[in-house]
């Protein structure tokens, strides 16, 4: 998969994407990631990429010319997405859809954003990572790249991971998970997980995923069309693991 990122701070994205799974995916050739410094396509001696806003207003705005010049020179993978608060909210479904593309590109805004003509005449869409304002699109770009590329075949060692994890095929949050030791400071791993009874373990895991999702993200249950009668019966049969905190 080819990924192009247009930014004023290429090292922010490049450094992040050189570690862990992303770094290995780049080294193995599963992804071809290039970070392009928009300043390299500025037309003046000072490499100016921002200017004041017509009509007045706080802050500076990224100029269209360096951005257009950069994109037209690189001829990046399409679609090209602007990262900004006005875009379609990024979620796991979008990540899965993007993972099926041959490639895509991301444009990172800075300052007060980008000239409107970039939206109207250059990019193919806009992505938001949530209702929060960042200093620029670089952190958002890293989030999108990691979420998408980890779904590519060969990036994760376990093929079941993207299926069973939160927001996977079930549409639920993951159930609580434990590892050794079985008894840590008097807090024991649930007996069913040590029983070796795979059918009971599967039932317990589904019940806990349902309990956790109902408590923390009931909207995900609604998106699935609610609980089935079998799921309701399972919840009555298997109590939830207690959490010492409530979701914020």
C-alpha positions as MATLAB code, in Angstrom:
seq = 'XXXXXXXXXXXXXXXXXXXXXXXXXXXXXXXXXXXXXXXXXXXXXXXXXXXXXXXXXXXXXXXXXXXXXXXXXXXXXXXXXXXXXXXXXXXXXXXXXXXXXXXXXXXXXXXXXXXXXXXXXXXXXXXXXXXXXXXXXXXXXXXXXXXXXXXXXXXXXXXXXXXXXXXXXXXXXXXXXXXXXXXXXXXXXXXXXXXXXXXXXXXXXXXXXXXXXXXXXXXXXXXXXXXXXXXXXXXXXXXXXXXXXXXX';
ca = [
       0.000    0.000    0.000;
       1.265    3.473   -0.895;
       0.693    6.315    1.586;
       1.733    9.938    1.025;
       1.597   12.538    3.800;
       1.838   16.280    3.124;
       2.898   18.232    6.192;
       5.026   21.080    7.525;
       6.591   18.674   10.050;
       7.447   15.454    8.195;
       9.714   14.148   10.964;
       6.745   13.975   13.369;
       4.981   11.464   11.150;
       8.076    9.708    9.834;
       9.489    9.033   13.318;
       6.224    7.635   14.654;
       5.760    5.437   11.601;
       9.265    3.989   11.924;
       8.525    2.139   15.175;
       6.803   -1.114   16.144;
       4.349   -2.683   13.660;
       4.476    0.316   11.340;
       8.251    0.262   11.212;
       8.292   -3.439   10.400;
       5.601   -2.977    7.762;
       7.726   -0.305    6.081;
      10.899   -2.377    6.277;
       9.175   -5.439    4.823;
       7.625   -3.436    2.000;
       4.010   -3.968    3.044;
       3.560   -0.196    3.009;
       5.412    2.505    1.111;
       5.106    5.634    3.238;
       6.496    8.998    2.109;
       6.304   12.260    4.065;
       6.489   15.426    1.953;
       7.468   18.816    3.404;
       5.093   21.406    1.953;
       7.689   24.135    2.556;
       9.788   22.645   -0.234;
       7.181   23.889   -2.700;
       6.899   27.446   -1.381;
       7.758   30.031   -4.040;
       9.639   32.686   -2.054;
      13.087   32.775   -0.481;
      11.663   32.429    3.027;
       9.615   29.325    2.185;
       6.430   31.048    3.329;
       3.417   28.744    3.607;
       0.927   30.864    5.588;
      -0.634   34.317    5.405;
      -3.262   36.503    7.047;
      -6.944   35.820    6.481;
      -8.977   37.941    4.059;
     -11.652   39.851    5.968;
      -9.692   39.666    9.208;
      -9.584   37.095   11.955;
      -7.226   35.530   14.424;
      -4.208   33.552   13.338;
      -2.720   32.625    9.996;
      -3.981   30.372    7.226;
      -2.052   27.919    5.069;
      -1.763   29.293    1.542;
      -3.089   27.280   -1.398;
      -0.117   27.643   -3.748;
       2.501   25.585   -1.832;
      -0.061   22.852   -1.155;
      -1.197   22.646   -4.777;
       2.420   22.710   -5.952;
       3.362   19.859   -3.617;
       0.456   17.617   -4.552;
       0.793   18.252   -8.279;
       4.541   17.570   -8.194;
       4.302   14.360   -6.164;
       1.190   12.952   -7.850;
       0.312   11.069   -4.665;
      -1.840    8.035   -4.051;
      -5.523    8.845   -4.254;
      -7.845    9.506   -2.521;
      -6.262   12.502   -0.816;
      -7.849   13.365    2.531;
      -7.534   16.619    4.448;
      -7.339   16.077    8.208;
      -9.639   18.524    9.960;
     -12.509   18.884   12.438;
     -15.095   19.319    9.692;
     -14.512   15.921    8.131;
     -16.258   12.575    8.372;
     -15.498   11.037   11.741;
     -12.853    8.335   11.506;
     -13.792    4.960   12.973;
     -12.915    1.299   12.623;
     -15.289    0.824    9.710;
     -13.559    3.599    7.787;
     -10.194    2.085    8.688;
     -11.296   -1.255    7.239;
     -12.569    0.421    4.071;
      -9.300    2.321    3.630;
      -7.265   -0.837    4.219;
      -8.793   -2.264    1.037;
      -7.455    0.610   -1.090;
      -4.233    0.396   -3.060;
      -3.163    3.600   -1.353;
      -4.265    6.959    0.025;
      -2.779   10.321    1.009;
      -3.215   12.698    3.938;
      -2.882   16.478    4.094;
      -2.020   17.906    7.515;
      -3.281   21.391    8.237;
      -1.642   23.847   10.626;
      -2.363   27.282   12.078;
      -6.026   28.151   11.387;
      -6.316   25.472    8.710;
      -6.086   25.649    4.926;
      -7.410   27.980    2.266;
     -10.936   26.904    1.259;
      -9.829   26.392   -2.358;
      -7.791   23.392   -1.193;
     -11.028   21.771    0.002;
     -12.954   22.671   -3.109;
     -10.417   21.894   -5.816;
      -7.661   19.608   -4.532;
      -8.606   17.058   -1.878;
     -11.062   14.197   -2.293;
     -12.485   14.337    1.207;
     -11.900   15.332    4.817;
     -11.365   13.143    7.871;
     -11.855   14.069   11.525;
     -10.520   11.941   14.375;
     -13.102   13.383   16.769;
     -14.562   16.523   18.269;
     -11.249   17.906   19.438;
      -8.904   20.589   18.096;
      -5.207   19.823   17.642;
      -2.269   22.048   16.767;
      -2.039   20.327   13.391;
      -2.917   17.200   11.483;
       0.251   15.211   12.164;
      -1.019   13.365   15.248;
      -4.250   12.615   13.413;
      -2.278   11.331   10.427;
      -0.337    8.925   12.635;
      -3.571    7.652   14.146;
      -5.163    7.048   10.750;
      -2.061    5.382    9.302;
      -1.664    2.996   12.231;
      -5.368    2.090   12.347;
      -5.429    1.337    8.617;
      -2.107   -0.411    8.097;
      -2.459   -2.805   11.038;
      -5.416   -4.310    9.154;
      -3.306   -5.170    6.115;
      -2.495   -8.868    5.660;
       0.909   -9.648    7.129;
       1.216   -6.566    9.357;
      -0.083   -8.218   12.528;
       1.241  -11.630   13.467;
      -2.122  -12.993   14.626;
      -4.766  -13.087   11.896;
      -7.564  -13.200   14.492;
      -6.557   -9.937   16.178;
      -8.558   -7.564   13.943;
     -11.555   -9.917   14.155;
     -11.801  -10.361   17.916;
     -10.592   -6.950   19.144;
     -12.786   -3.980   20.044;
     -14.913   -2.742   17.115;
     -14.146   -5.987   15.279;
     -16.667   -8.254   13.588;
     -18.886   -8.425   16.690;
     -19.156   -4.640   16.967;
     -18.489   -4.901   20.712;
     -15.753   -3.780   23.065;
     -13.282   -6.489   24.000;
     -13.895   -8.543   27.113;
     -11.521   -8.275   30.123;
      -8.284  -10.215   29.601;
      -5.736  -11.673   32.040;
      -2.249  -13.179   31.992;
       0.146  -14.738   34.541;
       0.228  -14.867   37.487;
      -3.191  -16.382   38.174;
      -3.163  -14.741   41.613;
      -1.706  -11.232   41.796;
      -1.877   -9.560   45.217;
      -4.963  -11.585   46.015;
      -6.747  -10.662   42.791;
      -7.441  -13.907   40.988;
      -8.117  -14.668   37.351;
     -11.730  -15.877   36.923;
     -11.875  -19.631   37.393;
     -13.667  -20.227   34.099;
     -10.647  -18.942   32.152;
      -8.474  -21.578   33.848;
     -10.969  -24.395   33.382;
      -9.933  -25.520   29.901;
     -13.637  -25.656   28.917;
     -13.526  -23.743   25.632;
     -17.312  -23.559   25.241;
     -17.751  -22.003   28.683;
     -14.826  -19.662   28.074;
     -16.385  -18.481   24.796;
     -19.716  -17.857   26.562;
     -17.992  -15.975   29.385;
     -16.047  -13.800   26.950;
     -19.151  -12.912   24.947;
     -21.084  -12.108   28.126;
     -18.306   -9.855   29.424;
     -17.995   -8.095   26.067;
     -21.739   -7.438   26.137;
     -21.673   -6.247   29.767;
     -18.731   -3.953   29.113;
     -20.227   -2.505   25.926;
     -23.618   -1.923   27.561;
     -21.944   -0.076   30.423;
     -19.407    1.983   28.484;
     -20.708    2.265   24.905;
     -24.448    1.478   24.695;
     -24.504    3.198   21.314;
     -22.580    0.223   19.896;
     -25.325   -2.122   21.091;
     -27.932    0.097   19.442;
     -25.932    0.063   16.204;
     -26.131   -3.747   16.234;
     -29.912   -3.576   16.493;
     -30.034   -4.210   20.236;
     -29.614   -7.452   22.154;
     -30.906  -10.771   20.905;
     -32.968  -12.962   23.228;
     -30.021  -15.359   23.493;
     -27.710  -12.497   24.512;
     -30.183  -11.284   27.136;
     -30.331  -14.778   28.593;
     -26.531  -14.982   28.612;
     -26.273  -11.692   30.521;
     -28.677  -12.974   33.158;
     -26.680  -16.180   33.486;
     -23.183  -14.677   33.697;
     -22.588  -11.598   35.914;
     -20.221   -8.810   34.832;
     -16.667   -8.356   36.029;
     -16.616   -5.404   38.398;
     -14.790   -2.261   37.301;
     -13.578    0.148   40.033;
     -14.334    3.147   37.831;
     -16.989    4.497   35.510;
     -16.406    5.597   31.938;
     -15.733    9.332   31.658;
];
